[in-house]
Amino acid sequence: MEALGLLGAGIGAGIVAIGAGLGIGRIGGSAMEAIARQPEAVSKIQTAMIISAALIEGVALFAVLVCLLLAI
């Protein structure tokens, strides 16, 4: 039974990592497209992109920690 808990925690952490990677990739792609359309707005777009990526990383880190705590 304990092995299933560890397996579930590992799968959960993997799903979180995949989701964070997809989210940050989408942010980066959208930011590059926006910069290509409006090169004069690079600083505003870049700032918003960095803040969004940091928020996604924070949520992903929290979710991975929850998965690891459930494994204990």
mmCIF file of the N, C-alpha and C atoms, coordinates in Angstrom:
data_MODEL
# 
_entry.id   MODEL 
# 
loop_
_atom_site.group_PDB 
_atom_site.id 
_atom_site.type_symbol 
_atom_site.label_atom_id 
_atom_site.label_alt_id 
_atom_site.label_comp_id 
_atom_site.label_asym_id 
_atom_site.label_entity_id 
_atom_site.label_seq_id 
_atom_site.pdbx_PDB_ins_code 
_atom_site.Cartn_x 
_atom_site.Cartn_y 
_atom_site.Cartn_z 
_atom_site.occupancy 
_atom_site.B_iso_or_equiv 
_atom_site.pdbx_formal_charge 
_atom_site.auth_seq_id 
_atom_site.auth_comp_id 
_atom_site.auth_asym_id 
_atom_site.auth_atom_id 
_atom_site.pdbx_PDB_model_num 
ATOM 1   N N  . MET A 1 1  ? 0.813  -1.191 0.000   1.00 0.00 ? 1  MET A N  1 
ATOM 2   C CA . MET A 1 1  ? 0.000  0.000  0.000   1.00 0.00 ? 1  MET A CA 1 
ATOM 3   C C  . MET A 1 1  ? 0.859  1.259  0.000   1.00 0.00 ? 1  MET A C  1 
ATOM 4   N N  . GLU A 1 2  ? 1.948  1.202  0.758   1.00 0.00 ? 2  GLU A N  1 
ATOM 5   C CA . GLU A 1 2  ? 2.834  2.368  0.827   1.00 0.00 ? 2  GLU A CA 1 
ATOM 6   C C  . GLU A 1 2  ? 3.496  2.628  -0.520  1.00 0.00 ? 2  GLU A C  1 
ATOM 7   N N  . ALA A 1 3  ? 3.755  1.555  -1.267  1.00 0.00 ? 3  ALA A N  1 
ATOM 8   C CA . ALA A 1 3  ? 4.385  1.710  -2.579  1.00 0.00 ? 3  ALA A CA 1 
ATOM 9   C C  . ALA A 1 3  ? 3.466  2.471  -3.534  1.00 0.00 ? 3  ALA A C  1 
ATOM 10  N N  . LEU A 1 4  ? 2.169  2.251  -3.412  1.00 0.00 ? 4  LEU A N  1 
ATOM 11  C CA . LEU A 1 4  ? 1.233  2.974  -4.274  1.00 0.00 ? 4  LEU A CA 1 
ATOM 12  C C  . LEU A 1 4  ? 1.220  4.463  -3.948  1.00 0.00 ? 4  LEU A C  1 
ATOM 13  N N  . GLY A 1 5  ? 1.388  4.800  -2.681  1.00 0.00 ? 5  GLY A N  1 
ATOM 14  C CA . GLY A 1 5  ? 1.470  6.205  -2.286  1.00 0.00 ? 5  GLY A CA 1 
ATOM 15  C C  . GLY A 1 5  ? 2.698  6.876  -2.881  1.00 0.00 ? 5  GLY A C  1 
ATOM 16  N N  . LEU A 1 6  ? 3.816  6.164  -2.854  1.00 0.00 ? 6  LEU A N  1 
ATOM 17  C CA . LEU A 1 6  ? 5.047  6.706  -3.450  1.00 0.00 ? 6  LEU A CA 1 
ATOM 18  C C  . LEU A 1 6  ? 4.906  6.849  -4.961  1.00 0.00 ? 6  LEU A C  1 
ATOM 19  N N  . LEU A 1 7  ? 4.269  5.867  -5.576  1.00 0.00 ? 7  LEU A N  1 
ATOM 20  C CA . LEU A 1 7  ? 4.049  5.933  -7.017  1.00 0.00 ? 7  LEU A CA 1 
ATOM 21  C C  . LEU A 1 7  ? 3.155  7.119  -7.374  1.00 0.00 ? 7  LEU A C  1 
ATOM 22  N N  . GLY A 1 8  ? 2.094  7.312  -6.604  1.00 0.00 ? 8  GLY A N  1 
ATOM 23  C CA . GLY A 1 8  ? 1.201  8.444  -6.847  1.00 0.00 ? 8  GLY A CA 1 
ATOM 24  C C  . GLY A 1 8  ? 1.891  9.780  -6.671  1.00 0.00 ? 8  GLY A C  1 
ATOM 25  N N  . ALA A 1 9  ? 2.745  9.881  -5.645  1.00 0.00 ? 9  ALA A N  1 
ATOM 26  C CA . ALA A 1 9  ? 3.485  11.121 -5.424  1.00 0.00 ? 9  ALA A CA 1 
ATOM 27  C C  . ALA A 1 9  ? 4.452  11.386 -6.570  1.00 0.00 ? 9  ALA A C  1 
ATOM 28  N N  . GLY A 1 10 ? 5.106  10.345 -7.054  1.00 0.00 ? 10 GLY A N  1 
ATOM 29  C CA . GLY A 1 10 ? 6.020  10.504 -8.184  1.00 0.00 ? 10 GLY A CA 1 
ATOM 30  C C  . GLY A 1 10 ? 5.306  10.917 -9.454  1.00 0.00 ? 10 GLY A C  1 
ATOM 31  N N  . ILE A 1 11 ? 4.177  10.300 -9.710  1.00 0.00 ? 11 ILE A N  1 
ATOM 32  C CA . ILE A 1 11 ? 3.394  10.658 -10.905 1.00 0.00 ? 11 ILE A CA 1 
ATOM 33  C C  . ILE A 1 11 ? 2.885  12.091 -10.778 1.00 0.00 ? 11 ILE A C  1 
ATOM 34  N N  . GLY A 1 12 ? 2.425  12.463 -9.595  1.00 0.00 ? 12 GLY A N  1 
ATOM 35  C CA . GLY A 1 12 ? 1.944  13.832 -9.374  1.00 0.00 ? 12 GLY A CA 1 
ATOM 36  C C  . GLY A 1 12 ? 3.043  14.858 -9.601  1.00 0.00 ? 12 GLY A C  1 
ATOM 37  N N  . ALA A 1 13 ? 4.238  14.585 -9.091  1.00 0.00 ? 13 ALA A N  1 
ATOM 38  C CA . ALA A 1 13 ? 5.355  15.505 -9.278  1.00 0.00 ? 13 ALA A CA 1 
ATOM 39  C C  . ALA A 1 13 ? 5.726  15.608 -10.751 1.00 0.00 ? 13 ALA A C  1 
ATOM 40  N N  . GLY A 1 14 ? 5.663  14.493 -11.467 1.00 0.00 ? 14 GLY A N  1 
ATOM 41  C CA . GLY A 1 14 ? 5.954  14.503 -12.901 1.00 0.00 ? 14 GLY A CA 1 
ATOM 42  C C  . GLY A 1 14 ? 4.944  15.325 -13.685 1.00 0.00 ? 14 GLY A C  1 
ATOM 43  N N  . ILE A 1 15 ? 3.684  15.179 -13.346 1.00 0.00 ? 15 ILE A N  1 
ATOM 44  C CA . ILE A 1 15 ? 2.636  15.946 -14.024 1.00 0.00 ? 15 ILE A CA 1 
ATOM 45  C C  . ILE A 1 15 ? 2.808  17.440 -13.757 1.00 0.00 ? 15 ILE A C  1 
ATOM 46  N N  . VAL A 1 16 ? 3.171  17.772 -12.529 1.00 0.00 ? 16 VAL A N  1 
ATOM 47  C CA . VAL A 1 16 ? 3.413  19.180 -12.184 1.00 0.00 ? 16 VAL A CA 1 
ATOM 48  C C  . VAL A 1 16 ? 4.561  19.737 -13.014 1.00 0.00 ? 16 VAL A C  1 
ATOM 49  N N  . ALA A 1 17 ? 5.638  18.980 -13.147 1.00 0.00 ? 17 ALA A N  1 
ATOM 50  C CA . ALA A 1 17 ? 6.796  19.444 -13.925 1.00 0.00 ? 17 ALA A CA 1 
ATOM 51  C C  . ALA A 1 17 ? 6.432  19.636 -15.391 1.00 0.00 ? 17 ALA A C  1 
ATOM 52  N N  . ILE A 1 18 ? 5.663  18.713 -15.936 1.00 0.00 ? 18 ILE A N  1 
ATOM 53  C CA . ILE A 1 18 ? 5.235  18.841 -17.332 1.00 0.00 ? 18 ILE A CA 1 
ATOM 54  C C  . ILE A 1 18 ? 4.347  20.070 -17.504 1.00 0.00 ? 18 ILE A C  1 
ATOM 55  N N  . GLY A 1 19 ? 3.413  20.264 -16.585 1.00 0.00 ? 19 GLY A N  1 
ATOM 56  C CA . GLY A 1 19 ? 2.518  21.426 -16.672 1.00 0.00 ? 19 GLY A CA 1 
ATOM 57  C C  . GLY A 1 19 ? 3.266  22.741 -16.577 1.00 0.00 ? 19 GLY A C  1 
ATOM 58  N N  . ALA A 1 20 ? 4.234  22.805 -15.666 1.00 0.00 ? 20 ALA A N  1 
ATOM 59  C CA . ALA A 1 20 ? 5.028  24.037 -15.532 1.00 0.00 ? 20 ALA A CA 1 
ATOM 60  C C  . ALA A 1 20 ? 5.841  24.298 -16.791 1.00 0.00 ? 20 ALA A C  1 
ATOM 61  N N  . GLY A 1 21 ? 6.411  23.245 -17.353 1.00 0.00 ? 21 GLY A N  1 
ATOM 62  C CA . GLY A 1 21 ? 7.180  23.404 -18.593 1.00 0.00 ? 21 GLY A CA 1 
ATOM 63  C C  . GLY A 1 21 ? 6.316  23.887 -19.745 1.00 0.00 ? 21 GLY A C  1 
ATOM 64  N N  . LEU A 1 22 ? 5.128  23.318 -19.859 1.00 0.00 ? 22 LEU A N  1 
ATOM 65  C CA . LEU A 1 22 ? 4.212  23.755 -20.918 1.00 0.00 ? 22 LEU A CA 1 
ATOM 66  C C  . LEU A 1 22 ? 3.773  25.208 -20.712 1.00 0.00 ? 22 LEU A C  1 
ATOM 67  N N  . GLY A 1 23 ? 3.485  25.563 -19.467 1.00 0.00 ? 23 GLY A N  1 
ATOM 68  C CA . GLY A 1 23 ? 3.052  26.932 -19.179 1.00 0.00 ? 23 GLY A CA 1 
ATOM 69  C C  . GLY A 1 23 ? 4.131  27.958 -19.480 1.00 0.00 ? 23 GLY A C  1 
ATOM 70  N N  . ILE A 1 24 ? 5.352  27.683 -19.058 1.00 0.00 ? 24 ILE A N  1 
ATOM 71  C CA . ILE A 1 24 ? 6.442  28.627 -19.307 1.00 0.00 ? 24 ILE A CA 1 
ATOM 72  C C  . ILE A 1 24 ? 6.776  28.678 -20.787 1.00 0.00 ? 24 ILE A C  1 
ATOM 73  N N  . GLY A 1 25 ? 6.691  27.542 -21.465 1.00 0.00 ? 25 GLY A N  1 
ATOM 74  C CA . GLY A 1 25 ? 6.915  27.535 -22.909 1.00 0.00 ? 25 GLY A CA 1 
ATOM 75  C C  . GLY A 1 25 ? 5.885  28.368 -23.653 1.00 0.00 ? 25 GLY A C  1 
ATOM 76  N N  . ARG A 1 26 ? 4.651  28.266 -23.214 1.00 0.00 ? 26 ARG A N  1 
ATOM 77  C CA . ARG A 1 26 ? 3.592  29.058 -23.852 1.00 0.00 ? 26 ARG A CA 1 
ATOM 78  C C  . ARG A 1 26 ? 3.796  30.549 -23.599 1.00 0.00 ? 26 ARG A C  1 
ATOM 79  N N  . ILE A 1 27 ? 4.207  30.892 -22.369 1.00 0.00 ? 27 ILE A N  1 
ATOM 80  C CA . ILE A 1 27 ? 4.477  32.299 -22.059 1.00 0.00 ? 27 ILE A CA 1 
ATOM 81  C C  . ILE A 1 27 ? 5.598  32.825 -22.937 1.00 0.00 ? 27 ILE A C  1 
ATOM 82  N N  . GLY A 1 28 ? 6.683  32.038 -23.046 1.00 0.00 ? 28 GLY A N  1 
ATOM 83  C CA . GLY A 1 28 ? 7.814  32.468 -23.862 1.00 0.00 ? 28 GLY A CA 1 
ATOM 84  C C  . GLY A 1 28 ? 7.441  32.643 -25.319 1.00 0.00 ? 28 GLY A C  1 
ATOM 85  N N  . GLY A 1 29 ? 6.696  31.691 -25.863 1.00 0.00 ? 29 GLY A N  1 
ATOM 86  C CA . GLY A 1 29 ? 6.278  31.785 -27.264 1.00 0.00 ? 29 GLY A CA 1 
ATOM 87  C C  . GLY A 1 29 ? 5.376  32.982 -27.521 1.00 0.00 ? 29 GLY A C  1 
ATOM 88  N N  . SER A 1 30 ? 4.445  33.201 -26.613 1.00 0.00 ? 30 SER A N  1 
ATOM 89  C CA . SER A 1 30 ? 3.541  34.348 -26.764 1.00 0.00 ? 30 SER A CA 1 
ATOM 90  C C  . SER A 1 30 ? 4.290  35.664 -26.626 1.00 0.00 ? 30 SER A C  1 
ATOM 91  N N  . ALA A 1 31 ? 5.272  35.694 -25.730 1.00 0.00 ? 31 ALA A N  1 
ATOM 92  C CA . ALA A 1 31 ? 6.061  36.918 -25.560 1.00 0.00 ? 31 ALA A CA 1 
ATOM 93  C C  . ALA A 1 31 ? 6.885  37.211 -26.810 1.00 0.00 ? 31 ALA A C  1 
ATOM 94  N N  . MET A 1 32 ? 7.471  36.183 -27.406 1.00 0.00 ? 32 MET A N  1 
ATOM 95  C CA . MET A 1 32 ? 8.258  36.397 -28.628 1.00 0.00 ? 32 MET A CA 1 
ATOM 96  C C  . MET A 1 32 ? 7.370  36.895 -29.765 1.00 0.00 ? 32 MET A C  1 
ATOM 97  N N  . GLU A 1 33 ? 6.170  36.353 -29.850 1.00 0.00 ? 33 GLU A N  1 
ATOM 98  C CA . GLU A 1 33 ? 5.230  36.801 -30.878 1.00 0.00 ? 33 GLU A CA 1 
ATOM 99  C C  . GLU A 1 33 ? 4.823  38.261 -30.648 1.00 0.00 ? 33 GLU A C  1 
ATOM 100 N N  . ALA A 1 34 ? 4.579  38.610 -29.374 1.00 0.00 ? 34 ALA A N  1 
ATOM 101 C CA . ALA A 1 34 ? 4.204  39.984 -29.056 1.00 0.00 ? 34 ALA A CA 1 
ATOM 102 C C  . ALA A 1 34 ? 5.353  40.951 -29.334 1.00 0.00 ? 34 ALA A C  1 
ATOM 103 N N  . ILE A 1 35 ? 6.574  40.538 -29.031 1.00 0.00 ? 35 ILE A N  1 
ATOM 104 C CA . ILE A 1 35 ? 7.732  41.394 -29.297 1.00 0.00 ? 35 ILE A CA 1 
ATOM 105 C C  . ILE A 1 35 ? 7.926  41.570 -30.795 1.00 0.00 ? 35 ILE A C  1 
ATOM 106 N N  . ALA A 1 36 ? 7.670  40.511 -31.571 1.00 0.00 ? 36 ALA A N  1 
ATOM 107 C CA . ALA A 1 36 ? 7.793  40.623 -33.026 1.00 0.00 ? 36 ALA A CA 1 
ATOM 108 C C  . ALA A 1 36 ? 6.758  41.592 -33.588 1.00 0.00 ? 36 ALA A C  1 
ATOM 109 N N  . ARG A 1 37 ? 5.587  41.640 -32.977 1.00 0.00 ? 37 ARG A N  1 
ATOM 110 C CA . ARG A 1 37 ? 4.537  42.541 -33.462 1.00 0.00 ? 37 ARG A CA 1 
ATOM 111 C C  . ARG A 1 37 ? 4.756  43.981 -33.011 1.00 0.00 ? 37 ARG A C  1 
ATOM 112 N N  . GLN A 1 38 ? 5.268  44.161 -31.791 1.00 0.00 ? 38 GLN A N  1 
ATOM 113 C CA . GLN A 1 38 ? 5.493  45.506 -31.257 1.00 0.00 ? 38 GLN A CA 1 
ATOM 114 C C  . GLN A 1 38 ? 6.870  45.583 -30.613 1.00 0.00 ? 38 GLN A C  1 
ATOM 115 N N  . PRO A 1 39 ? 7.902  45.793 -31.415 1.00 0.00 ? 39 PRO A N  1 
ATOM 116 C CA . PRO A 1 39 ? 9.262  45.827 -30.858 1.00 0.00 ? 39 PRO A CA 1 
ATOM 117 C C  . PRO A 1 39 ? 9.482  46.956 -29.848 1.00 0.00 ? 39 PRO A C  1 
ATOM 118 N N  . GLU A 1 40 ? 8.688  47.990 -29.912 1.00 0.00 ? 40 GLU A N  1 
ATOM 119 C CA . GLU A 1 40 ? 8.872  49.111 -28.988 1.00 0.00 ? 40 GLU A CA 1 
ATOM 120 C C  . GLU A 1 40 ? 8.386  48.789 -27.576 1.00 0.00 ? 40 GLU A C  1 
ATOM 121 N N  . ALA A 1 41 ? 7.637  47.717 -27.419 1.00 0.00 ? 41 ALA A N  1 
ATOM 122 C CA . ALA A 1 41 ? 7.087  47.356 -26.114 1.00 0.00 ? 41 ALA A CA 1 
ATOM 123 C C  . ALA A 1 41 ? 7.865  46.213 -25.451 1.00 0.00 ? 41 ALA A C  1 
ATOM 124 N N  . VAL A 1 42 ? 9.125  46.045 -25.830 1.00 0.00 ? 42 VAL A N  1 
ATOM 125 C CA . VAL A 1 42 ? 9.913  44.921 -25.333 1.00 0.00 ? 42 VAL A CA 1 
ATOM 126 C C  . VAL A 1 42 ? 10.000 44.916 -23.813 1.00 0.00 ? 42 VAL A C  1 
ATOM 127 N N  . SER A 1 43 ? 10.271 46.041 -23.200 1.00 0.00 ? 43 SER A N  1 
ATOM 128 C CA . SER A 1 43 ? 10.483 46.058 -21.747 1.00 0.00 ? 43 SER A CA 1 
ATOM 129 C C  . SER A 1 43 ? 9.208  45.690 -20.981 1.00 0.00 ? 43 SER A C  1 
ATOM 130 N N  . LYS A 1 44 ? 8.068  46.190 -21.417 1.00 0.00 ? 44 LYS A N  1 
ATOM 131 C CA . LYS A 1 44 ? 6.807  45.861 -20.742 1.00 0.00 ? 44 LYS A CA 1 
ATOM 132 C C  . LYS A 1 44 ? 6.464  44.380 -20.907 1.00 0.00 ? 44 LYS A C  1 
ATOM 133 N N  . ILE A 1 45 ? 6.661  43.874 -22.108 1.00 0.00 ? 45 ILE A N  1 
ATOM 134 C CA . ILE A 1 45 ? 6.353  42.460 -22.375 1.00 0.00 ? 45 ILE A CA 1 
ATOM 135 C C  . ILE A 1 45 ? 7.291  41.561 -21.581 1.00 0.00 ? 45 ILE A C  1 
ATOM 136 N N  . GLN A 1 46 ? 8.560  41.919 -21.570 1.00 0.00 ? 46 GLN A N  1 
ATOM 137 C CA . GLN A 1 46 ? 9.549  41.111 -20.861 1.00 0.00 ? 46 GLN A CA 1 
ATOM 138 C C  . GLN A 1 46 ? 9.280  41.084 -19.354 1.00 0.00 ? 46 GLN A C  1 
ATOM 139 N N  . THR A 1 47 ? 8.906  42.227 -18.804 1.00 0.00 ? 47 THR A N  1 
ATOM 140 C CA . THR A 1 47 ? 8.587  42.290 -17.370 1.00 0.00 ? 47 THR A CA 1 
ATOM 141 C C  . THR A 1 47 ? 7.385  41.410 -17.042 1.00 0.00 ? 47 THR A C  1 
ATOM 142 N N  . ALA A 1 48 ? 6.347  41.500 -17.841 1.00 0.00 ? 48 ALA A N  1 
ATOM 143 C CA . ALA A 1 48 ? 5.152  40.678 -17.617 1.00 0.00 ? 48 ALA A CA 1 
ATOM 144 C C  . ALA A 1 48 ? 5.477  39.196 -17.781 1.00 0.00 ? 48 ALA A C  1 
ATOM 145 N N  . MET A 1 49 ? 6.334  38.868 -18.743 1.00 0.00 ? 49 MET A N  1 
ATOM 146 C CA . MET A 1 49 ? 6.718  37.480 -18.970 1.00 0.00 ? 49 MET A CA 1 
ATOM 147 C C  . MET A 1 49 ? 7.485  36.920 -17.769 1.00 0.00 ? 49 MET A C  1 
ATOM 148 N N  . ILE A 1 50 ? 8.414  37.685 -17.236 1.00 0.00 ? 50 ILE A N  1 
ATOM 149 C CA . ILE A 1 50 ? 9.214  37.221 -16.108 1.00 0.00 ? 50 ILE A CA 1 
ATOM 150 C C  . ILE A 1 50 ? 8.350  37.035 -14.861 1.00 0.00 ? 50 ILE A C  1 
ATOM 151 N N  . ILE A 1 51 ? 7.428  37.959 -14.618 1.00 0.00 ? 51 ILE A N  1 
ATOM 152 C CA . ILE A 1 51 ? 6.538  37.835 -13.462 1.00 0.00 ? 51 ILE A CA 1 
ATOM 153 C C  . ILE A 1 51 ? 5.643  36.607 -13.608 1.00 0.00 ? 51 ILE A C  1 
ATOM 154 N N  . SER A 1 52 ? 5.099  36.399 -14.794 1.00 0.00 ? 52 SER A N  1 
ATOM 155 C CA . SER A 1 52 ? 4.234  35.229 -15.019 1.00 0.00 ? 52 SER A CA 1 
ATOM 156 C C  . SER A 1 52 ? 5.013  33.929 -14.852 1.00 0.00 ? 52 SER A C  1 
ATOM 157 N N  . ALA A 1 53 ? 6.212  33.875 -15.391 1.00 0.00 ? 53 ALA A N  1 
ATOM 158 C CA . ALA A 1 53 ? 7.027  32.665 -15.268 1.00 0.00 ? 53 ALA A CA 1 
ATOM 159 C C  . ALA A 1 53 ? 7.375  32.397 -13.807 1.00 0.00 ? 53 ALA A C  1 
ATOM 160 N N  . ALA A 1 54 ? 7.671  33.444 -13.052 1.00 0.00 ? 54 ALA A N  1 
ATOM 161 C CA . ALA A 1 54 ? 7.991  33.267 -11.631 1.00 0.00 ? 54 ALA A CA 1 
ATOM 162 C C  . ALA A 1 54 ? 6.784  32.749 -10.859 1.00 0.00 ? 54 ALA A C  1 
ATOM 163 N N  . LEU A 1 55 ? 5.598  33.240 -11.176 1.00 0.00 ? 55 LEU A N  1 
ATOM 164 C CA . LEU A 1 55 ? 4.391  32.752 -10.504 1.00 0.00 ? 55 LEU A CA 1 
ATOM 165 C C  . LEU A 1 55 ? 4.128  31.285 -10.828 1.00 0.00 ? 55 LEU A C  1 
ATOM 166 N N  . ILE A 1 56 ? 4.334  30.903 -12.076 1.00 0.00 ? 56 ILE A N  1 
ATOM 167 C CA . ILE A 1 56 ? 4.142  29.504 -12.460 1.00 0.00 ? 56 ILE A CA 1 
ATOM 168 C C  . ILE A 1 56 ? 5.154  28.623 -11.734 1.00 0.00 ? 56 ILE A C  1 
ATOM 169 N N  . GLU A 1 57 ? 6.400  29.061 -11.669 1.00 0.00 ? 57 GLU A N  1 
ATOM 170 C CA . GLU A 1 57 ? 7.421  28.286 -10.962 1.00 0.00 ? 57 GLU A CA 1 
ATOM 171 C C  . GLU A 1 57 ? 7.086  28.149 -9.484  1.00 0.00 ? 57 GLU A C  1 
ATOM 172 N N  . GLY A 1 58 ? 6.564  29.202 -8.883  1.00 0.00 ? 58 GLY A N  1 
ATOM 173 C CA . GLY A 1 58 ? 6.191  29.144 -7.471  1.00 0.00 ? 58 GLY A CA 1 
ATOM 174 C C  . GLY A 1 58 ? 5.088  28.139 -7.215  1.00 0.00 ? 58 GLY A C  1 
ATOM 175 N N  . VAL A 1 59 ? 4.078  28.160 -8.053  1.00 0.00 ? 59 VAL A N  1 
ATOM 176 C CA . VAL A 1 59 ? 2.972  27.212 -7.903  1.00 0.00 ? 59 VAL A CA 1 
ATOM 177 C C  . VAL A 1 59 ? 3.470  25.790 -8.145  1.00 0.00 ? 59 VAL A C  1 
ATOM 178 N N  . ALA A 1 60 ? 4.334  25.612 -9.134  1.00 0.00 ? 60 ALA A N  1 
ATOM 179 C CA . ALA A 1 60 ? 4.867  24.279 -9.426  1.00 0.00 ? 60 ALA A CA 1 
ATOM 180 C C  . ALA A 1 60 ? 5.710  23.761 -8.259  1.00 0.00 ? 60 ALA A C  1 
ATOM 181 N N  . LEU A 1 61 ? 6.523  24.616 -7.677  1.00 0.00 ? 61 LEU A N  1 
ATOM 182 C CA . LEU A 1 61 ? 7.337  24.204 -6.539  1.00 0.00 ? 61 LEU A CA 1 
ATOM 183 C C  . LEU A 1 61 ? 6.445  23.805 -5.362  1.00 0.00 ? 61 LEU A C  1 
ATOM 184 N N  . PHE A 1 62 ? 5.420  24.580 -5.112  1.00 0.00 ? 62 PHE A N  1 
ATOM 185 C CA . PHE A 1 62 ? 4.478  24.265 -4.037  1.00 0.00 ? 62 PHE A CA 1 
ATOM 186 C C  . PHE A 1 62 ? 3.811  22.911 -4.286  1.00 0.00 ? 62 PHE A C  1 
ATOM 187 N N  . ALA A 1 63 ? 3.392  22.670 -5.519  1.00 0.00 ? 63 ALA A N  1 
ATOM 188 C CA . ALA A 1 63 ? 2.717  21.413 -5.848  1.00 0.00 ? 63 ALA A CA 1 
ATOM 189 C C  . ALA A 1 63 ? 3.662  20.219 -5.706  1.00 0.00 ? 63 ALA A C  1 
ATOM 190 N N  . VAL A 1 64 ? 4.916  20.383 -6.120  1.00 0.00 ? 64 VAL A N  1 
ATOM 191 C CA . VAL A 1 64 ? 5.883  19.291 -5.974  1.00 0.00 ? 64 VAL A CA 1 
ATOM 192 C C  . VAL A 1 64 ? 6.122  19.012 -4.492  1.00 0.00 ? 64 VAL A C  1 
ATOM 193 N N  . LEU A 1 65 ? 6.228  20.045 -3.681  1.00 0.00 ? 65 LEU A N  1 
ATOM 194 C CA . LEU A 1 65 ? 6.416  19.847 -2.246  1.00 0.00 ? 65 LEU A CA 1 
ATOM 195 C C  . LEU A 1 65 ? 5.226  19.122 -1.625  1.00 0.00 ? 65 LEU A C  1 
ATOM 196 N N  . VAL A 1 66 ? 4.031  19.455 -2.051  1.00 0.00 ? 66 VAL A N  1 
ATOM 197 C CA . VAL A 1 66 ? 2.849  18.748 -1.547  1.00 0.00 ? 66 VAL A CA 1 
ATOM 198 C C  . VAL A 1 66 ? 2.908  17.273 -1.937  1.00 0.00 ? 66 VAL A C  1 
ATOM 199 N N  . CYS A 1 67 ? 3.306  16.988 -3.171  1.00 0.00 ? 67 CYS A N  1 
ATOM 200 C CA . CYS A 1 67 ? 3.438  15.593 -3.607  1.00 0.00 ? 67 CYS A CA 1 
ATOM 201 C C  . CYS A 1 67 ? 4.472  14.859 -2.764  1.00 0.00 ? 67 CYS A C  1 
ATOM 202 N N  . LEU A 1 68 ? 5.590  15.509 -2.510  1.00 0.00 ? 68 LEU A N  1 
ATOM 203 C CA . LEU A 1 68 ? 6.636  14.862 -1.720  1.00 0.00 ? 68 LEU A CA 1 
ATOM 204 C C  . LEU A 1 68 ? 6.198  14.672 -0.263  1.00 0.00 ? 68 LEU A C  1 
ATOM 205 N N  . LEU A 1 69 ? 5.461  15.627 0.277   1.00 0.00 ? 69 LEU A N  1 
ATOM 206 C CA . LEU A 1 69 ? 4.974  15.475 1.651   1.00 0.00 ? 69 LEU A CA 1 
ATOM 207 C C  . LEU A 1 69 ? 3.944  14.355 1.760   1.00 0.00 ? 69 LEU A C  1 
ATOM 208 N N  . LEU A 1 70 ? 3.168  14.164 0.722   1.00 0.00 ? 70 LEU A N  1 
ATOM 209 C CA . LEU A 1 70 ? 2.195  13.065 0.730   1.00 0.00 ? 70 LEU A CA 1 
ATOM 210 C C  . LEU A 1 70 ? 2.888  11.709 0.688   1.00 0.00 ? 70 LEU A C  1 
ATOM 211 N N  . ALA A 1 71 ? 4.110  11.686 0.162   1.00 0.00 ? 71 ALA A N  1 
ATOM 212 C CA . ALA A 1 71 ? 4.854  10.432 0.068   1.00 0.00 ? 71 ALA A CA 1 
ATOM 213 C C  . ALA A 1 71 ? 5.421  10.012 1.414   1.00 0.00 ? 71 ALA A C  1 
ATOM 214 N N  . ILE A 1 72 ? 5.526  10.937 2.343   1.00 0.00 ? 72 ILE A N  1 
ATOM 215 C CA . ILE A 1 72 ? 6.123  10.612 3.657   1.00 0.00 ? 72 ILE A CA 1 
ATOM 216 C C  . ILE A 1 72 ? 5.131  9.868  4.523   1.00 0.00 ? 72 ILE A C  1 
# 
